[in-house]
Amino acid sequence: MLERVAEEYVRIAGTREHSVGLSTERNSFGEHFYLSWCQEGVFTIKDAFERAKKKHTYSAEGRVTPVIKSKNGEENLPIP
């Protein structure tokens, strides 16, 4: 899926290709990413991504591996 989105975007997926995504009500990677984006002390998209990986149970347990990709490290730019 990430390869189908233009490179000029920061692309995030809740799991790697050929893996089944795991989530439950109130425990999805996308929800944790959004909530992390809004937290104090989160300054970049990468910060929000890393925080979400710690909060999402299945990511923290290593059952899924979220992925973030960008063209030139744009995930490290400040959140607007």
KANOR-V969733 format. One record per residue. N is the residue number from 1. RES is the residue in three letters. PHI is phi in whole degrees, -180 to 180 (NA if undefined). OMEGA is omega in radians with two decimals (* if undefined). BURIAL is b if it has 9 or more other C-alpha atoms within 8 Angstrom, else e. Layout:
# KANOR-V969733
<<N/RES/PHI/OMEGA/BURIAL> <N/RES/PHI/OMEGA/BURIAL>>
This chain:
# KANOR-V969733
<<1/MET/NA/-3.11/e> <2/LEU/-62/-3.11/e> <3/GLU/-73/-3.13/e> <4/ARG/-89/-3.14/e> <5/VAL/-96/-3.10/e> <6/ALA/-55/-3.08/e> <7/GLU/-64/-3.10/e> <8/GLU/-74/3.08/e> <9/TYR/-103/2.93/e> <10/VAL/-80/-3.04/b> <11/ARG/-113/-3.10/b> <12/ILE/-133/3.06/b> <13/ALA/-131/-3.12/b> <14/GLY/-74/3.10/b> <15/THR/-159/-3.14/b> <16/ARG/-77/3.09/b> <17/GLU/-57/3.13/e> <18/HIS/68/3.05/e> <19/SER/-119/3.10/e> <20/VAL/-85/3.07/e> <21/GLY/-74/3.14/e> <22/LEU/-120/3.06/e> <23/SER/-159/3.04/e> <24/THR/-135/3.09/e> <25/GLU/-59/-3.13/e> <26/ARG/70/3.09/e> <27/ASN/-146/3.06/b> <28/SER/-112/-3.14/b> <29/PHE/-61/-3.13/b> <30/GLY/-59/3.12/e> <31/GLU/-64/3.13/b> <32/HIS/-65/3.09/b> <33/PHE/-64/-3.14/b> <34/TYR/-61/-3.13/b> <35/LEU/-64/3.11/e> <36/SER/-67/3.12/b> <37/TRP/-55/-3.05/b> <38/CYS/-92/-3.07/e> <39/GLN/-84/3.02/e> <40/GLU/-64/3.11/e> <41/GLY/86/3.08/e> <42/VAL/-102/-3.01/b> <43/PHE/-111/-3.11/e> <44/THR/-132/3.08/b> <45/ILE/-62/3.11/b> <46/LYS/-62/3.08/e> <47/ASP/-59/3.14/b> <48/ALA/-63/3.12/b> <49/PHE/-62/-3.13/b> <50/GLU/-65/3.11/e> <51/ARG/-65/3.12/b> <52/ALA/-62/3.11/b> <53/LYS/-61/3.13/b> <54/LYS/-76/-3.08/b> <55/LYS/-85/-3.13/b> <56/HIS/-74/-3.03/b> <57/THR/-52/-3.06/b> <58/TYR/-67/3.07/b> <59/SER/-73/-3.13/b> <60/ALA/-61/3.13/b> <61/GLU/-80/-3.12/e> <62/GLY/81/3.14/e> <63/ARG/-79/3.01/e> <64/VAL/-135/-3.14/b> <65/THR/-126/3.08/b> <66/PRO/-62/-3.07/b> <67/VAL/-130/3.03/b> <68/ILE/-130/3.13/b> <69/LYS/-138/3.01/b> <70/SER/-152/-3.04/b> <71/LYS/-70/-3.04/b> <72/ASN/-130/3.13/e> <73/GLY/73/-3.11/e> <74/GLU/-62/3.12/e> <75/GLU/-67/3.11/b> <76/ASN/-95/3.10/b> <77/LEU/-75/3.12/e> <78/PRO/-61/3.06/e> <79/ILE/-69/-3.12/e> <80/PRO/-69/*/e>>
